[in-house]
């Protein structure tokens, strides 16, 4: 009996242990199953996150005012657009007897230039590559191909800009200097076929340098600024050191939008948007250049910025600015219900070094300068009104130059624009009369006889993409 009791006790213990082990095994199995389900869930989340990351960094392309390629998270962007301007110009100078050269000097043997000219040309053909990297670093490269450059391809602009914050950024490269309103308006957004006489004389052109830019709060609006230091004025294409020997230049521009406006409201000179409420913008610019006459590098040249001055013949001539040049510009623009009115004013103070070296008119030899110090002024008043909203616009302009001790000259112009598809497809025509042409320049088609009257009829078809 005692043996049976022992066997039963042992059996009961074995049964209890097996039950406990079975229960533990069931719990373990349950925990293992839950663990496996959790691992599967994490794996699914990882795959999903990887998929989303792959989707966010994938490329997309399309067209939105320009052709573009970008990442879906918009961290990287490349835009491609272009401008084509086909122009025909007819011009007539008052030298009907053909006794003067292009520069207004008596022609040898009395055989001067033809007073009339008529030609079609591709005035501007430009291709732009622009965009951003990591959103804050912006870049732009602009190529130019037109008849004035003998159909060659030139790098017109190249720049990289980084915005540290809305109030402060830095830009470097070659681009339009921070001076003047009209020259800094895109060529495809002008009110008339080309820029004014005053802007042609006083703009500082493109230069290589560095700029600070940003927008600072000013009451209920903002002041937008650009502060630049350059190799020189109008030094695009010049060789560093050799062509810019000791010729530093600086410029600054400040713009304040008013009446609820933003700078974007004045990207176009015309009121193509048809603002229901009036908007306005005021601006001011400063520029300074110390164009020394040194030439420390072999085969180098000196500063290529020119000023208008009285020559020894009493007429206005262009002279290379060997010396100090200071300039101030102010402008105001107003838009309302298809009407746009713009006024620009310029003042230039020049102190030249030597009359013996200050000679040259856009590459052509001129007579000696009469006087080494001068105060020049210029102004431009232009307006446009849409008689058919967003389609047909009448435009006009009066521009003038007051050259120190020389003859004053004025530009009178009127014309129209027909917007077939906004600025992207536009047909324009203007008639211009300049009473005493101060300079000869192919850009705005000033192909007359210097210091003589010039009449022009320009017709232009503009295409942008």
C-alpha positions in Angstrom: 0.0 0.0 0.0 2.8 2.3 0.9 4.4 1.7 -2.5 1.1 2.6 -4.3 0.9 5.8 -2.4 4.4 6.7 -3.4 3.7 5.9 -7.1 0.5 8.0 -7.0 2.3 10.9 -5.4 5.0 10.8 -8.1 2.4 10.5 -10.8 0.5 13.5 -9.5 3.7 15.5 -9.3 4.6 14.6 -12.9 1.1 15.5 -14.1 1.3 18.9 -12.3 4.7 19.6 -13.9 3.5 18.7 -17.3 0.5 21.0 -16.8 2.7 23.9 -15.7 5.1 23.3 -18.6 2.2 23.2 -21.1 0.9 26.5 -19.7 4.3 28.1 -20.0 4.6 26.7 -23.5 1.2 28.2 -24.4 2.2 31.6 -23.0 5.6 31.5 -24.7 3.9 30.6 -28.0 1.5 33.5 -27.6 4.3 35.9 -26.8 6.3 34.6 -29.7 3.3 35.1 -32.0 2.9 38.7 -30.8 6.6 39.4 -31.3 6.4 38.1 -34.8 3.4 40.3 -35.5 5.2 43.3 -34.1 8.3 42.6 -36.2 6.1 42.3 -39.3 4.5 45.7 -38.4 7.8 47.4 -38.0 9.1 45.9 -41.3 5.9 47.2 -43.0 6.5 50.7 -41.5 10.2 50.7 -42.7 9.2 49.7 -46.2 6.5 52.4 -46.2 8.9 55.0 -45.0 11.5 54.0 -47.6 8.8 54.1 -50.2 7.8 57.6 -49.2 11.4 58.8 -49.1 11.9 57.4 -52.6 8.8 59.1 -53.8 9.8 62.5 -52.2 13.2 62.5 -53.9 12.0 61.3 -57.3 12.1 63.7 -60.3 9.2 65.3 -62.1 9.1 67.5 -65.1 6.6 69.8 -66.8 5.9 73.4 -67.9 4.8 76.3 -65.6 5.8 79.5 -67.4 9.0 77.7 -68.1 10.2 74.1 -68.7 11.3 72.6 -65.4 12.9 69.5 -63.8 12.6 69.2 -60.0 12.4 66.8 -57.1 8.9 66.2 -55.7 10.0 67.7 -52.4 11.1 70.9 -54.3 14.6 70.8 -52.8 16.2 70.9 -56.3 14.8 72.8 -59.2 16.0 73.6 -62.8 14.0 75.9 -65.0 14.6 76.6 -68.7 13.1 79.5 -70.6 14.0 81.8 -73.5 13.4 85.1 -75.2 13.3 85.9 -78.9 12.8 89.4 -80.3 12.6 89.9 -84.1 12.9 93.5 -85.0 12.8 95.7 -88.1 14.1 99.2 -87.9 13.9 102.1 -90.4 16.0 105.2 -89.5 16.5 108.5 -91.1 19.2 111.1 -90.2 19.1 114.8 -91.2 22.5 114.6 -93.0 20.8 114.6 -96.4 24.0 115.8 -98.1 26.0 112.8 -96.8 29.0 114.9 -95.8 29.4 113.5 -92.2 30.8 110.4 -90.7 28.8 108.2 -88.3 30.4 110.2 -85.4 29.3 113.5 -86.9 32.7 114.5 -88.2 33.3 115.9 -91.7 33.9 112.9 -94.0 37.0 112.7 -96.1 36.3 113.8 -99.6 32.7 114.7 -98.6 31.6 111.0 -98.9 29.7 110.5 -95.7 27.4 107.8 -94.4 24.0 107.1 -95.9 21.5 109.1 -93.8 18.9 106.3 -94.0 18.9 102.7 -92.9 16.5 99.8 -93.0 17.1 96.3 -91.7 15.6 93.3 -90.0 17.5 91.6 -87.2 17.3 89.2 -84.3 17.8 91.8 -81.6 17.7 89.4 -78.6 17.9 85.6 -78.5 18.4 84.5 -74.9 18.3 81.1 -73.2 18.1 81.0 -69.4 18.9 78.2 -66.9 17.8 79.1 -63.4 16.7 77.3 -60.2 17.7 76.5 -56.7 19.6 73.9 -54.7 18.2 73.0 -51.2 15.7 75.9 -51.8 17.9 78.6 -50.3 20.8 78.5 -52.9 19.6 80.0 -56.2 21.5 80.1 -59.5 21.1 81.5 -63.0 23.0 81.3 -66.3 21.9 83.4 -69.2 23.2 82.8 -72.8 22.8 85.4 -75.5 22.7 85.0 -79.2 21.9 88.0 -81.5 22.9 89.8 -84.6 24.8 92.5 -82.8 27.3 89.8 -81.6 27.7 88.4 -85.1 25.6 85.4 -84.2 28.0 84.2 -81.6 27.0 82.8 -78.2 27.9 84.7 -75.2 27.4 84.1 -71.5 25.5 87.2 -70.5 24.8 86.5 -66.9 25.9 83.9 -64.3 25.3 84.1 -60.6 24.8 82.2 -57.4 22.8 83.6 -54.5 22.2 82.4 -50.9 19.5 83.8 -48.7 20.6 83.5 -45.0 17.2 85.0 -44.0 14.7 87.3 -45.7 16.6 90.3 -44.4 20.0 89.2 -45.7 21.5 87.3 -48.6 24.7 87.3 -50.7 25.1 87.0 -54.4 28.2 86.8 -56.6 28.9 86.4 -60.4 28.3 88.6 -63.4 24.9 90.4 -63.7 23.3 93.8 -63.9 24.6 96.3 -61.4 22.5 97.6 -58.6 21.7 101.0 -60.2 18.7 102.3 -62.0 15.1 101.1 -62.5 14.7 100.6 -66.2 17.9 98.7 -66.9 17.0 96.2 -64.2 13.6 95.5 -65.8 13.8 92.3 -67.9 14.1 93.1 -71.7 11.0 91.0 -72.3 8.8 93.2 -70.0 9.5 96.7 -71.3 6.7 99.1 -72.2 8.3 100.2 -75.5 10.4 98.4 -78.0 13.6 99.3 -76.1 14.9 101.3 -73.2 15.0 105.1 -73.1 17.8 107.5 -74.2 18.6 108.5 -70.6 18.9 104.8 -69.5 21.2 104.0 -72.4 23.5 106.8 -71.4 23.5 106.4 -67.6 23.0 102.7 -66.9 26.1 101.0 -65.4 25.7 97.8 -67.4 26.7 94.3 -66.3 29.7 93.8 -64.0 31.5 91.0 -62.1 31.3 91.3 -58.3 29.5 90.5 -55.1 26.2 91.9 -53.7 24.3 91.9 -50.4 20.5 91.9 -50.7 17.4 91.5 -48.6 14.2 93.1 -47.4 13.8 95.0 -44.1 10.5 96.0 -42.4 9.6 99.7 -43.0 6.4 100.7 -41.4 3.6 98.7 -43.0 5.7 97.8 -46.0 9.3 96.7 -46.7 12.5 98.3 -48.1 14.3 96.0 -50.6 18.0 96.7 -51.0 21.0 95.7 -53.0 24.6 96.7 -52.1 27.3 95.7 -54.6 31.0 95.9 -55.2 32.4 95.3 -58.7 35.5 95.3 -60.8 34.2 98.3 -62.6 31.2 99.7 -64.4 30.1 98.0 -67.7 33.0 95.6 -67.4 31.1 92.5 -68.7 33.5 90.5 -70.8 36.6 92.3 -69.5 39.6 90.3 -68.3 40.2 90.6 -64.5 43.3 92.6 -63.6 44.3 93.3 -67.2 41.1 95.1 -68.2 40.1 96.2 -64.7 43.4 97.5 -63.4 42.7 99.4 -60.1 39.2 100.3 -61.2 36.9 99.5 -58.2 33.2 100.4 -58.4 30.3 100.2 -56.0 26.5 100.6 -56.4 23.4 100.4 -54.2 19.7 100.4 -54.9 16.7 100.7 -52.6 13.1 100.0 -53.5 10.0 100.7 -51.4 6.6 99.4 -52.6 3.6 101.5 -51.5 -0.1 101.3 -51.3 -0.1 97.6 -50.7 2.2 96.8 -53.6 5.0 94.3 -53.8 8.1 94.4 -56.1 6.4 91.7 -58.3 3.7 94.3 -59.2 6.4 96.2 -61.1 8.2 93.3 -62.8 6.4 94.6 -66.0 6.6 98.3 -66.9 3.0 98.1 -68.2 -0.1 97.4 -66.1 -0.8 94.2 -67.8 -2.5 92.8 -64.6 -5.0 95.7 -64.6 -4.7 96.6 -60.9 -8.2 97.5 -59.6 -6.6 99.5 -56.8 -3.7 101.9 -57.4 -0.2 100.7 -56.4 3.1 102.6 -56.4 6.8 102.1 -55.9 9.7 104.4 -55.3 13.3 103.7 -55.8 16.7 105.3 -55.4 20.2 104.2 -56.6 23.8 105.3 -56.1 26.9 104.4 -58.1 30.6 105.2 -57.8 33.7 104.3 -59.8 37.3 105.3 -59.5 38.6 104.5 -63.0 42.3 105.0 -62.7 44.4 105.3 -65.8 47.1 102.9 -64.7 47.9 99.9 -66.8 50.2 97.5 -64.9 49.5 94.3 -66.9 50.8 93.5 -70.4 48.3 94.0 -73.3 45.8 95.4 -70.8 43.3 98.2 -71.2 41.8 100.7 -68.8 38.2 101.2 -67.7 35.7 101.0 -70.4 32.9 103.1 -68.8 32.2 106.2 -70.8 30.6 109.5 -70.0 29.2 112.2 -72.2 31.1 115.5 -72.2 31.6 118.6 -74.4 34.2 118.0 -77.0 36.5 120.7 -78.4 34.0 121.1 -81.2 31.4 122.2 -78.6 29.2 119.2 -79.2 28.5 116.2 -76.8 30.9 113.3 -77.3 31.6 110.1 -75.4 34.8 109.8 -73.5 36.4 107.0 -71.5 36.0 107.8 -67.9 39.6 108.0 -66.6 38.8 109.5 -63.2 36.1 109.4 -60.6 32.4 109.1 -61.6 29.5 109.4 -59.1 25.9 109.0 -60.0 22.5 109.2 -58.3 19.2 107.9 -59.7 15.6 108.2 -58.4 12.4 106.8 -59.8 8.6 106.5 -59.1 6.1 104.2 -60.8 2.3 104.1 -60.4 -0.2 101.6 -61.8 -4.0 101.6 -61.8 -6.7 100.1 -64.0 -4.4 99.5 -67.0 -2.6 102.8 -66.7 1.1 102.9 -65.9 3.2 106.1 -65.4 6.9 106.0 -64.7 9.4 108.8 -64.0 13.2 108.3 -63.7 15.8 111.0 -63.0 19.6 110.8 -63.2 22.5 112.9 -62.0 26.2 112.3 -62.8 29.3 114.0 -61.5 32.6 113.2 -63.4 36.1 114.3 -62.5 38.4 113.1 -65.3 42.2 112.8 -65.1 43.6 113.8 -68.4 42.2 115.2 -71.7 45.0 113.5 -73.6 43.8 110.0 -72.6 40.0 110.6 -72.4 39.1 109.9 -76.0 36.9 107.3 -77.5 33.3 106.9 -78.5 32.0 103.4 -78.3 35.3 102.2 -79.9 35.7 105.1 -82.3 38.3 107.9 -81.8 36.8 111.3 -80.9 38.2 114.8 -80.5 39.7 115.9 -77.2 37.6 116.7 -74.2 36.9 120.4 -73.3 37.1 120.5 -69.5 37.8 117.8 -66.9 34.8 118.3 -64.5 31.2 118.0 -65.5 27.7 117.6 -64.1 25.3 115.7 -66.4 21.6 115.1 -65.8 18.9 113.0 -67.5 15.3 112.0 -67.1 12.7 109.7 -68.6 8.9 110.0 -68.4 6.8 107.3 -70.0 3.3 106.0 -69.8 1.0 103.3 -71.1 -2.8 102.8 -71.1 -4.7 99.7 -72.1 -7.6 100.7 -74.4 -8.5 97.0 -74.6 -7.7 95.4 -71.2 -4.8 93.0 -71.3 -4.7 93.2 -75.2 -4.0 96.6 -76.8 -1.9 99.3 -75.2 -1.0 102.8 -76.3 2.5 104.0 -75.0 4.5 107.2 -75.0 7.8 108.5 -73.8 9.8 111.7 -73.4 13.4 111.5 -72.3 16.1 114.1 -72.1 19.8 114.7 -71.4 21.4 117.9 -70.1 25.2 117.6 -70.8 27.4 120.0 -69.0 28.2 123.0 -71.3 27.2 121.0 -74.4 24.0 120.7 -76.4 21.0 119.2 -74.7 19.2 116.4 -76.5 15.7 115.0 -76.2 13.8 111.8 -77.2 10.1 111.8 -78.2 8.4 108.5 -78.8 5.0 106.9 -79.1 3.6 103.6 -80.1 1.5 100.6 -79.3 1.6 97.0 -78.0 -0.7 94.1 -79.0 -0.5 91.3 -76.5 -1.5 88.2 -78.4 -0.6 86.0 -75.4 0.6 88.3 -72.6 4.3 89.1 -72.7 5.0 85.6 -74.2 3.7 86.7 -77.6 3.6 90.4 -78.3 3.7 92.6 -81.3 5.0 96.2 -80.8 5.7 99.3 -82.9 7.0 102.7 -81.9 8.1 105.9 -83.6 11.0 107.8 -82.1 12.5 111.2 -82.8 15.8 112.3 -81.2 16.7 115.9 -81.9 20.5 115.7 -81.2 21.7 112.1 -81.1 24.4 112.1 -78.4 25.7 108.6 -78.9 25.8 105.9 -81.6 24.8 102.5 -80.3 23.5 99.4 -82.1 21.5 98.0 -79.1 18.5 100.5 -79.2 19.2 101.0 -82.9 20.7 104.5 -82.6 22.3 104.1 -86.1 22.3 107.7 -87.1 24.8 110.5 -87.3 26.0 111.7 -83.9 24.8 115.2 -82.8 22.3 115.2 -85.6 18.5 114.5 -85.6 17.4 110.8 -85.9 14.0 109.5 -86.7 13.2 105.8 -86.2 10.4 103.4 -86.8 10.8 100.1 -84.9 8.5 97.0 -85.3 9.1 94.0 -83.1 7.6 90.6 -82.6 8.4 89.1 -79.1 8.2 85.4 -78.2 8.9 84.0 -74.8 8.7 80.5 -73.4 
